[in-house]
Every structure is written in structure tokens, then in C-alpha cells.
Amino acid sequence: MKKRPMVLIFTGVLSGMAVVWNILSMATAFYLLAGLCIMVCMICFDKGYGWIIAGMILGIIFAASAKISMNLDFSQVRYNETQDIIGKVVEVSQTKTGKQALLLKNDMLEGKILLYTSNDEEISSGDVVSFRGSLKVFDGATNPGQFSSRHYYFSRGIYYHAYSKDILIKKSTELCLDQMIARCRKYLKQQLSMQYDEVISNFLNAMMLGDKTKLNDTVKDDFKESGLIHLMAVSGLHISLAGRSIYRLFRRLCGSFMISSVIGTMSAVFYCALTGFSVSSLRALIMLLIYFLSQILGEHYDLLSSASFAGVILLLIRPYRIYDTAFLYSFTAVFVIGCYQRIKPRLKGKFQKIRESLLFCTAIQIGMFPIIIYFQYEAPLLSFLANVIAVPLASTAFTVAFVLIFLPHTIFHDIISWMIYVILWLSKRSYGMLTIGHVPFFWVILFYSLLLLCTSKRNKLQFKIRIGLVYTGIVLLIFIPKFRKKTITFLDVGQGDCFIADTNAGLIISDGGSSSEDQVGKYRILPYIKYLGYQRVKIAVISHMDVDHYSGILELLKMGRIEYLGLPEIQKDAAMEKIIEAARQNNTKVFYLSRGRTIKTKDDYLKVLHPVKNSKMEKNAASIVMQGNVLGYKLLLTGDVEKEGEEQLLGEGLSHAEILKVAHHGSKNSTSSEFLQKVLPEQTIISCGQNNRYGHPHKETIHRLKSCHTKIKRTDTNGAVIFREKRDG
């Protein structure tokens, strides 16, 4: 490590920033600090701790400054107040719904503004846009496993978003650099659309230009589940190909190293700008610059030191990148490659290249497995088989497509199309998806510490023993989530309901829908299911046929992720027929619930108290009400039952409950005083959306709950409400 002080500095910067963001933001960052410190102690046998301390101080200073600057920026904004706002267009894109997304820079604000507009007027980078609207901060994750829009956009320097139909545009009269880049992007997109069919051009747009707006969700999901999603990102490989290819070309043409290096660097910079300066492309660009500089100075080029320097620069420019998954993926990949290069065996004999490719892809998959599991909770076990074929094809297609982009259609364009169709075919295959669930980041860091020890040159163990130790670390990571405590969760789904019990028999869900959030099943319920370590739901129950109770369940049905579905035993309406048909098509067994029926597992049960079979009550009043014991808690789940249903329940064996899910999101007509006196809940959960248009929960309902001295928790203010297992006796 004496020869790699930059690695130690990078470690210190990460740790220092983790301290600041932990104190002022996320608690999980503490594990990053603790883990990094342990890693450093394990790998640093020399006296290089001064570099770590220096890096840590630097990280603390910059992260604290960034946090203070961000708070000062927020203090200038009047949130949710309609106001006149002016901004210069930095970038123009299009959403899936056809709206324009304008990235604006306001001179008064540090953070950029993402403006959505239905205005179809042509807008270019450099134009000045004025609109009347309200600025909002992006939402953070309110459930475990949920994607955080706030962290995603903050890491990209975007603090606010707004929507306005009516905008005024002042066209720029000067041809700025942003406009030139935008025109180049537009021209390249037009060329791709003329040279290839829609499927191929959309894929090449994503791979070559970083534009994924025209890719449908099915394609993205296929690539994610097959472990090929990295092919859709403008990565370091692309920047390296662009820079080094041009360098080698000019080196052969003119023979001058200096001229070739300058032209290669300029090509890489331009391509990086063309693709939007993604974090992986910036990392590769800095590393390429260091490579050329080392060649000019006649110094040895070190991969890990170069990557560490790039990481320090990127973090100091924008400290919030510490929460950017692309940043962590990119640098982890470089770290793994660096470790692999230390111990890779020399292979000889037949099929040497194929064996080397298989070994490399396997090593990368093993090395990336912990970080992928940490963020995605699952990983395809055999994706290295697909990568062995797909990566060379994608690299070749990328290079040749770039060379041919200015030419009319040739047979080579057909060959590229064939290559990409093979990649698309590979993405649709199954590679043994392993769902593990949440692994604490502390254990992830310990794994990478073990990886460093096993690849250290001071380690004299045989190659097979080193690999065995790494595999042992992988096995431990897989089994760590198995020891977590079971939970009961009231998920935040916006204006809706979702109860999830992680039992020994599998997942039990009661309701799962929202009237305020789109695709709540895909983006809120399913991530939490994977967070718990499951691919499928054992039993799902829909209390009644309102969209805020079944929309997410319907999504899960269409994905084939529910084994058994319970529905109220009442007259079927159009919504129920639609749900039953979705269940039939995806081999989900449907059963019906009415008073007296019981959902029972080995350790837990939920008894249906309401409604009676073939009830003629209004939809809400006929909601399924279940009472039982789950994970040691006495529960009462009430759906949207209101006054009429509650009156029937008072004479139907209703008893004391430790946890009550308040009916109808806390409406005025639910949860009467008589009902509360009968139940006497210790904990009360209200599931509703922030600032919902119904005014839930009603202040009178809140008053009644406070009068019976129950602890009130709300998903709109508390996010997901979680109870750990508590078994009697």
C-alpha cells in the first residue's frame, strides 16, 4: 500500500463522507464507515494510515460543505407555492407518456430543476424557459427496498421538480456547446433510425448514447434479470473503446504519440459529453487521461490508483454521489478487476481464449455478487454464461456501428442487427435467479476485505484455497438474511392499504393497492417482497374491489408471483372478474372468504369476522375483516368497513387487539367510539397518502383514537410501519 497512497485516500474520503451523511441523513451509512475502517485495518500492514486520515478529513469537509450548501439552497425555495420561475435549458428529453422533460439551471439556485411540460414546441439546450408553477423536492424511499428518487436525483445535482403546461421560451441566438452536442445526438439518433429497425435502433440508442427512453419496461426487466443490464449503460468500456481506438488509429497514421494521445483524449471527452457525462463514463475518462499522462511521463500505470484518483475527484465535485448505485457499481467493478488481475492463472492448451473468458466473467460475477445483492436483493446465478457471449458481441456491435454510422445501409448493418438480436435473445433466457433479501452493508464490506486478503501478493495460499475462501464468503452472505427476525409490515403505498406478514409458512398479504401511486405493485410492493428474500407471495387477500386495495395485487398476479388468492364471497363485479381472469392465466389458486372462514398456518391464523356469505352491503361496508394472531401479535385488519359494518362486528366475536389497522384510511365514518371501546387497541395504524384529496385521516377519527390512549402511527408521516416477531411463551 505504500505504493498506492491514492487507494488509502479514496478509502478515507468515502469514510469521511459516510460520517457526515450518517449524522445528517441515512443511518445505514454508518456501516459504510465501520466496514471501510475494518477493511483498511485488515489490508494495511504498513504505516499508511496518515493517508487514510487525510482522506477522511477531506471527505468530512467536502460532505459537510455540500450539506450546508444544499440546506441554504432549500431555504430559498417556497415549496408548493405557485411562483414565476426562469431557467436556462441544460438538457432536453422525453418521458414515456410523451411529455418533455427539461433540465433547467436557475442562477439563484445551486440545484437544477427538472421541469415536465406537455408543451410540444421544439426546445433546445441554451434556450431560456419561464413558467409559472411550484417547486417540489423529490420523494425519498418510505419503505425498505424502495427506490429513492431523492438520492438518485440529488446525486446528479437535481434538487427540484415541477410541472407546467404553459411555458414561455426565449430561443438562444448563440450556438453554444450544449446545442452542438444536442444536435450531434439528434443527428446520430436519426442515422440509427434510418439504418436499423425500431428494436435495434432503440437498443443502440441506449448502448451508444445512453438514451433509454424508447426502451420498454419488459426489455429493461429482461436485461436486469439476465445480468446483462450493464450492456445498456454507457460504461467505461465504451469510453475506453472510443478514446483508445482513435489513439491507435492516429498512432498508425502519424506515428506521433503526443498527437495521438491528444486526439484520443479529445475524442473520449467529446463522446463522454455526447452521452451525458454518466458517472461510469466520467470515471473511465479520468482513468484514460491518467493512462495517457503516465505514458507521456514514462511512469507505470496502476489500475487501482487511477480508479481511486477518479473516485476522489468525482466525490469532491459532488459528495452526494456516495449514494449513487451507478457510482458504487462502477468502482466496485474496477476493484474486482484489479483483484482478479493479481491472481489470474495462466491458462494453456485448447480453447484457451474461451476458458479465459469464462474464468474472467465468473470472477467478475463472484466479485460483483455482494454489491448487486445489497441493492437488488437477488442475482442471476449463471449470468456469466450469457456475458461470455453477449459482451464480445456488444463490444463488436458498438465499435462497428459507430464506424458505419455515417454510411448508407450495408451488409455490415445486417450483421450488427443479427448480433443485437442474439443479445436480446440471451436476455430473455433464465439464468437461475437467486433471491436472498437484505444483507447489511457491513457484511458486504467484510466480504470485500476477505477478497483483498485472498488476492494480496503477500498471501501465499494456493489459488484453489483462495477461491474456496471467497466462495465461503459468498455462502455466508447468502445465509445471513435467513437469521433475520420475521416481521409484520404496513407498507406505505400512498392512498391505499397493504399489510405484509413474513411468516414461517411464507408471505401473507392483505390488500395491496393505491389510488395515488402508479404501478405500486412493481415499485413498492415487489421491492419489499424481494427485500424480505422472497420471489412469490404465499397467500394474498383482497378485502374489497376498490382500486386502492387491489391494483398492486393485480400487478403481482400478472407477474405470476402469487400462489393463493382470497376474495370476498360476494356477488362478482367487473373488477373481481378481471382479477379472477388474471389469476387463472397465471396459475394462481382462488378461494373465497366470508364470516367463519380461517386462514391458518402452522403458527399463525387470521379468522374472517365479516362479511357474511353473499352479503348485499355496499362495497366498503362488505369489506373483509380479519382478526387473529400473527407472529405473536393480536391483529385486527378492517379493510374499508365503515359504520354499518362496524355495528355488525360488535356482535360477531370482536375482541381486544394489540394492533388495529384503522378502517377506510381514517375516514370520519369509521372507527367509532363503541368500536374502539370493544377493541382497545394498543397500536393503531392509519394507511393513507400524503396530502390526499380525501382529507384522510379525519381529525374527528384522530380525536377518538387519542381518547382511547392508543399509539397512532401513519404511513403518510412514518412511512412503512414494521413490527418485529413477538412469540408468546
FIVOVEX-321677 format. One record per residue (C-alpha): x, y, z. Coordinates in steps of 0.1 Angstrom, whole numbers, padded with zeros to 4 digits, always signed. Example, Ala and Ser with C-alpha at 12.3 -4.5 7.8 and 13.67 -1.06 7.14 Angstrom:
FIVOVEX-321677
+0123-0045+0078 +0137-0011+0071 
end
This chain:
FIVOVEX-321677
+0000+0000+0000 +0030+0023+0003 +0030+0025-0035 -0008+0031-0036 -0015+0061-0013 -0044+0072-0035 -0062+0040-0027 -0059+0048+0010 -0070+0085+0004 -0101+0072-0015 -0109+0049+0014 -0106+0078+0038 -0128+0102+0016 -0155+0075+0015 -0154+0070+0052 -0154+0108+0060 -0184+0114+0037 -0202+0085+0052 -0198+0100+0087 -0214+0133+0076 -0242+0118+0057 -0249+0094+0085 -0252+0122+0111 -0273+0143+0089 -0290+0117+0066 -0291+0079+0064 -0283+0056+0093 -0270+0028+0070 -0240+0050+0061 -0226+0041+0095 -0219+0006+0082 -0200+0020+0053 -0177+0039+0077 -0173+0009+0101 -0168-0015+0072 -0142+0006+0054 -0122+0011+0086 -0122-0027+0092 -0111-0032+0056 -0083-0007+0059 -0071-0023+0092 -0070-0057+0075 -0052-0048+0043 -0028-0021+0055 +0002-0038+0072 +0024-0007+0067 +0023+0028+0081 -0001+0043+0055 -0027+0054+0080 -0018+0091+0075 -0032+0089+0040 -0065+0075+0053 -0068+0102+0080 -0061+0129+0054 -0087+0114+0031 -0112+0112+0059 -0107+0148+0069 -0111+0158+0033 -0143+0138+0029 -0158+0153+0061 -0150+0189+0050 -0164+0185+0015 -0195+0165+0025 -0203+0190+0053 -0199+0219+0030 -0221+0202+0004 -0248+0195+0030 -0247+0231+0043 -0248+0245+0007 -0278+0222-0001 -0297+0234+0030 -0291+0270+0021 -0304+0263-0013 -0335+0247+0001 -0341+0277+0024 -0345+0300-0007 -0374+0279-0021 -0410+0284-0013 -0423+0248-0016 -0457+0241-0031 -0463+0278-0037 -0471+0289-0072 -0444+0313-0084 -0427+0326-0116 -0395+0307-0123 -0369+0312-0150 -0342+0288-0160 -0317+0280-0188 -0323+0247-0206 -0293+0223-0200 -0308+0191-0214 -0340+0181-0232 -0355+0146-0231 -0389+0129-0234 -0409+0108-0209 -0427+0076-0218 -0460+0095-0216 -0449+0119-0243 -0442+0149-0220 -0410+0169-0224 -0386+0168-0196 -0364+0200-0194 -0334+0202-0171 -0331+0238-0161 -0304+0258-0143 -0316+0288-0123 -0290+0314-0115 -0304+0318-0079 -0303+0281-0071 -0275+0257-0068 -0296+0226-0076 -0310+0221-0111 -0348+0219-0118 -0365+0191-0137 -0395+0206-0155 -0422+0184-0170 -0443+0200-0197 -0469+0189-0223 -0458+0218-0245 -0448+0203-0278 -0429+0233-0291 -0393+0225-0301 -0369+0234-0273 -0331+0232-0274 -0302+0234-0250 -0293+0271-0243 -0329+0283-0246 -0343+0303-0216 -0377+0290-0203 -0400+0309-0179 -0430+0292-0164 -0455+0295-0135 -0456+0266-0111 -0444+0253-0078 -0411+0236-0070 -0411+0203-0051 -0383+0182-0037 -0381+0146-0048 -0395+0119-0025 -0373+0097-0006 -0379+0060+0000 -0405+0054+0026 -0403+0016+0025 -0374-0008+0029 -0362-0019-0006 -0379+0010-0023 -0361+0031-0050 -0352+0066-0037 -0359+0093-0062 -0343+0118-0039 -0310+0101-0037 -0310+0094-0074 -0316+0129-0085 -0295+0145-0057 -0265+0125-0068 -0270+0141-0103 -0272+0177-0089 -0310+0179-0095 -0328+0191-0064 -0363+0202-0076 -0390+0191-0100 -0421+0210-0113 -0448+0207-0138 -0463+0234-0160 -0484+0234-0192 -0478+0270-0201 -0442+0280-0206 -0426+0309-0224 -0395+0301-0245 -0368+0326-0254 -0347+0310-0281 -0310+0312-0279 -0293+0331-0307 -0258+0318-0299 -0246+0284-0309 -0233+0271-0275 -0215+0238-0268 -0246+0222-0253 -0266+0230-0285 -0238+0215-0307 -0238+0183-0285 -0276+0181-0286 -0276+0185-0324 -0250+0157-0327 -0271+0134-0305 -0302+0142-0326 -0283+0135-0359 -0269+0102-0346 -0303+0091-0335 -0317+0099-0369 -0289+0079-0385 -0296+0049-0363 -0333+0051-0371 -0326+0051-0408 -0300+0023-0407 -0318-0002-0384 -0353-0012-0375 -0370+0002-0344 -0359-0026-0320 -0323-0024-0330 -0321+0014-0331 -0337+0017-0297 -0311-0007-0282 -0282+0011-0300 -0295+0045-0287 -0293+0031-0252 -0259+0014-0256 -0242+0041-0276 -0259+0074-0265 -0273+0065-0231 -0309+0072-0242 -0332+0046-0228 -0365+0065-0231 -0377+0044-0260 -0369+0010-0244 -0400-0006-0229 -0400-0019-0194 -0402-0055-0205 -0368-0052-0223 -0352-0035-0193 -0366-0061-0169 -0352-0089-0191 -0317-0074-0192 -0318-0068-0154 -0329-0104-0146 -0304-0119-0170 -0274-0099-0156 -0269-0081-0189 -0282-0047-0178 -0247-0032-0179 -0247-0035-0217 -0274-0008-0218 -0253+0017-0199 -0227+0039-0214 -0198+0024-0194 -0161+0028-0191 -0157+0002-0218 -0173+0025-0243 -0152+0055-0233 -0121+0033-0234 -0130+0020-0269 -0137+0055-0282 -0105+0070-0268 -0081+0042-0273 -0094+0032-0308 -0089+0068-0320 -0055+0069-0303 -0043+0037-0320 -0057+0048-0354 -0038+0081-0354 -0007+0064-0339 -0006+0042-0370 -0013+0071-0393 +0011+0097-0380 +0033+0078-0356 +0034+0107-0330 +0025+0095-0295 +0018+0131-0283 -0006+0140-0312 -0024+0106-0310 -0028+0109-0272 -0043+0144-0275 -0067+0134-0303 -0077+0102-0284 -0083+0123-0253 -0104+0148-0272 -0124+0120-0287 -0131+0105-0253 -0141+0139-0238 -0165+0146-0267 -0180+0111-0265 -0184+0115-0228 -0203+0148-0233 -0223+0132-0261 -0236+0105-0237 -0245+0129-0209 -0214+0126-0186 -0226+0095-0167 -0206+0086-0136 -0191+0055-0152 -0181+0074-0183 -0165+0101-0162 -0146+0075-0142 -0133+0059-0174 -0124+0093-0189 -0103+0103-0159 -0086+0069-0159 -0079+0073-0196 -0064+0107-0191 -0042+0093-0163 -0032+0064-0187 -0021+0088-0214 -0003+0110-0189 +0016+0080-0174 +0027+0071-0210 +0039+0106-0216 +0058+0108-0183 +0071+0072-0187 +0055+0061-0154 +0039+0028-0145 +0001+0029-0149 -0017+0013-0119 -0054+0005-0123 -0064+0007-0086 -0046+0040-0080 -0060+0055-0112 -0096+0044-0102 -0091+0058-0067 -0080+0091-0080 -0110+0093-0103 -0133+0084-0073 -0118+0111-0051 -0123+0137-0079 -0159+0127-0086 -0168+0127-0049 -0152+0160-0042 -0171+0176-0071 -0204+0161-0059 -0203+0144-0025 -0238+0131-0028 -0226+0105-0053 -0218+0083-0023 -0255+0072-0026 -0254+0067-0064 -0257+0030-0072 -0240+0036-0106 -0210+0051-0088 -0207+0022-0064 -0212-0004-0092 -0186+0012-0114 -0159+0014-0088 -0166-0020-0074 -0162-0035-0108 -0128-0018-0112 -0118-0030-0078 -0128-0066-0086 -0110-0065-0119 -0079-0052-0101 -0081-0081-0076 -0086-0106-0104 -0055-0094-0123 -0034-0101-0092 -0042-0138-0091 -0055-0148-0125 -0039-0181-0136 -0021-0186-0169 -0041-0210-0190 -0027-0231-0218 -0039-0257-0242 -0071-0260-0262 -0098-0233-0261 -0076-0210-0241 -0094-0178-0251 -0128-0193-0243 -0116-0207-0209 -0101-0173-0201 -0133-0155-0209 -0153-0179-0188 -0129-0175-0159 -0130-0137-0162 -0168-0135-0164 -0171-0159-0135 -0146-0139-0114 -0165-0107-0121 -0198-0122-0112 -0185-0135-0079 -0169-0102-0071 -0200-0081-0080 -0224-0106-0064 -0224-0089-0029 -0230-0053-0041 -0257-0065-0065 -0274-0084-0037 -0272-0054-0014 -0290-0032-0039 -0312-0056-0058 -0317-0084-0032 -0313-0110-0060 -0289-0120-0087 -0289-0145-0116 -0266-0173-0107 -0255-0183-0142 -0254-0149-0159 -0217-0153-0166 -0227-0178-0193 -0247-0151-0211 -0219-0125-0206 -0193-0147-0222 -0213-0144-0254 -0230-0111-0250 -0201-0089-0240 -0179-0096-0271 -0210-0093-0293 -0220-0060-0277 -0184-0046-0279 -0181-0056-0316 -0215-0042-0324 -0208-0009-0306 -0175-0004-0324 -0187-0014-0359 -0220+0006-0355 -0200+0037-0347 -0177+0033-0377 -0207+0027-0400 -0230+0054-0386 -0222+0079-0413 -0226+0054-0442 -0257+0041-0460 -0270+0007-0453 -0247-0022-0460 -0245-0059-0452 -0225-0050-0421 -0255-0032-0407 -0274-0065-0411 -0246-0083-0392 -0249-0058-0364 -0286-0063-0363 -0281-0101-0361 -0256-0096-0332 -0281-0075-0312 -0309-0099-0318 -0287-0126-0303 -0281-0104-0273 -0319-0097-0270 -0325-0135-0272 -0299-0141-0245 -0316-0115-0222 -0349-0134-0224 -0333-0167-0210 -0335-0177-0174 -0302-0179-0155 -0313-0192-0121 -0325-0161-0102 -0314-0163-0066 -0334-0141-0042 -0316-0136-0009 -0331-0105+0006 -0315-0076+0025 -0278-0081+0035 -0264-0054+0059 -0237-0034+0042 -0213-0042+0070 -0212-0078+0058 -0207-0067+0022 -0176-0047+0032 -0163-0077+0052 -0166-0098+0020 -0145-0073+0000 -0120-0073+0028 -0117-0111+0025 -0114-0107-0012 -0085-0083-0008 -0068-0106+0016 -0072-0136-0008 -0058-0116-0037 -0029-0100-0018 +0006-0107-0031 +0016-0114+0005 -0009-0142+0006 +0010-0174-0002 -0020-0197-0002 -0027-0218-0033 -0052-0204-0059 -0077-0231-0052 -0077-0223-0014 -0082-0186-0022 -0111-0193-0044 -0125-0216-0017 -0124-0188+0009 -0141-0164-0015 -0169-0189-0021 -0172-0194+0017 -0178-0156+0019 -0205-0158-0007 -0222-0187+0011 -0222-0167+0043 -0237-0137+0026 -0265-0160+0012 -0274-0174+0046 -0271-0142+0067 -0306-0130+0058 -0320-0163+0069 -0313-0154+0106 -0333-0121+0105 -0364-0118+0127 -0398-0122+0110 -0418-0090+0106 -0453-0076+0102 -0454-0046+0079 -0479-0020+0070 -0464-0007+0038 -0466+0029+0026 -0484+0027-0008 -0497+0062-0009 -0535+0064-0007 -0542+0028-0002 -0536-0003+0020 -0510-0030+0022 -0504-0054+0050 -0475-0079+0047 -0467-0107+0072 -0434-0126+0069 -0444-0159+0084 -0426-0193+0086 -0451-0205+0060 -0443-0177+0036 -0456-0142+0029 -0492-0133+0037 -0505-0101+0021 -0538-0084+0029 -0547-0058+0003 -0521-0041-0019 -0532-0011-0040 -0531+0026-0043 -0552+0054-0060 -0523+0079-0058 -0492+0059-0070 -0487+0043-0104 -0475+0007-0106 -0475+0004-0069 -0471-0034-0072 -0439-0031-0092 -0422-0002-0075 -0433-0006-0038 -0447-0040-0030 -0424-0062-0051 -0392-0045-0040 -0402-0051-0004 -0410-0087-0011 -0375-0092-0026 -0361-0072+0004 -0376-0099+0026 -0360-0126+0004 -0390-0139-0015 -0399-0142-0051 -0436-0152-0046 -0464-0144-0022 -0479-0175-0005 -0514-0160+0002 -0528-0127-0009 -0562-0114+0003 -0582-0085-0013 -0607-0071+0012 -0630-0055-0014 -0629-0044-0050 -0616-0008-0048 -0585+0001-0068 -0567+0014-0037 -0568-0021-0023 -0562-0044-0054 -0542-0025-0080 -0508-0038-0067 -0522-0073-0062 -0533-0073-0098 -0498-0064-0109 -0483-0092-0089 -0509-0116-0103 -0499-0107-0139 -0463-0113-0129 -0471-0148-0117 -0460-0140-0081 -0490-0151-0061 -0498-0188-0052 -0532-0184-0035 -0557-0155-0037 -0585-0149-0013 -0615-0128-0024 -0647-0118-0006 -0675-0143-0011 -0700-0118-0025 -0715-0111-0059 -0688-0106-0085 -0684-0073-0102 -0663-0063-0133 -0632-0056-0111 -0634-0091-0094 -0639-0108-0128 -0607-0091-0141 -0588-0102-0111 -0601-0138-0113 -0591-0140-0150 -0556-0127-0142 -0553-0154-0115 -0565-0181-0139 -0539-0171-0166 -0511-0172-0141 -0520-0204-0123 -0530-0187-0090 -0555-0207-0070 -0585-0186-0059 -0605-0192-0028 -0634-0172-0012 -0637-0158+0023 -0668-0150+0044 -0676-0150+0081 -0663-0181+0099 -0636-0189+0074 -0600-0190+0086 -0566-0186+0070 -0543-0209+0091 -0507-0218+0090 -0487-0239+0115 -0480-0209+0138 -0504-0182+0128 -0541-0177+0119 -0565-0150+0106 -0602-0155+0112 -0628-0138+0090 -0653-0119+0111 -0671-0101+0082 -0689-0101+0058 -0715-0129+0057 -0717-0150+0026 -0734-0132-0004 -0737-0100+0016 -0758-0073-0001 -0740-0045+0017 -0723-0016-0001 -0688-0023-0013 -0669-0007+0016 -0693-0020+0042 -0688-0055+0029 -0650-0054+0033 -0633-0085+0046 -0624-0080+0083 -0599-0105+0098 -0588-0110+0134 -0561-0133+0145 -0527-0140+0159 -0496-0134+0136 -0460-0136+0149 -0473-0133+0184 -0494-0102+0178 -0532-0100+0181 -0543-0083+0149 -0574-0067+0135 -0575-0059+0098 -0606-0039+0089 -0603-0030+0051 -0627-0001+0044 -0655-0013+0066 -0675+0017+0080 -0704+0024+0104 -0728-0003+0091 -0702-0030+0091 -0687-0020+0124 -0722-0023+0140 -0724-0059+0128 -0689-0066+0140 -0697-0055+0176 -0718-0087+0179 -0696-0111+0160 -0669-0121+0184 -0649-0089+0182 -0622-0089+0209 -0591-0069+0221 -0564-0063+0195 -0528-0053+0201 -0526-0039+0166 -0555-0023+0148 -0554-0013+0111 -0579+0016+0110 -0607+0012+0085 -0610+0033+0054 -0577+0052+0059 -0591+0070+0090 -0623+0084+0074 -0649+0102+0095 -0674+0074+0092 -0652+0047+0105 -0637+0036+0139 -0665+0047+0161 -0661+0052+0199 -0681+0020+0206 -0659+0000+0182 -0627+0013+0199 -0641+0005+0234 -0646-0031+0223 -0612-0035+0206 -0590-0013+0229 -0560-0013+0205 -0525-0007+0219 -0511+0002+0185 -0532+0018+0157 -0521+0020+0121 -0536+0045+0096 -0527+0039+0059 -0531+0069+0037 -0513+0091+0012 -0496+0124+0019 -0519+0154+0014 -0546+0132-0001 -0576+0148-0016 -0600+0129+0007 -0587+0146+0039 -0577+0113+0055 -0573+0108+0083 -0602+0129+0096 -0595+0150+0127 -0625+0135+0145 -0612+0100+0139 -0578+0111+0153 -0595+0126+0183 -0614+0093+0190 -0582+0073+0188 -0564+0097+0211 -0592+0094+0236 -0587+0056+0240 -0549+0062+0246 -0536+0041+0216 -0503+0048+0199 -0510+0061+0165 -0487+0055+0135 -0494+0068+0100 -0478+0056+0067 -0481+0091+0053 -0458+0105+0080 -0440+0075+0094 -0435+0055+0061 -0437+0018+0065 -0447+0007+0100 -0428-0025+0110 -0433-0048+0140 -0406-0075+0148 -0416-0110+0157 -0430-0115+0192 -0440-0150+0201 -0459-0159+0232 -0441-0183+0255 
end
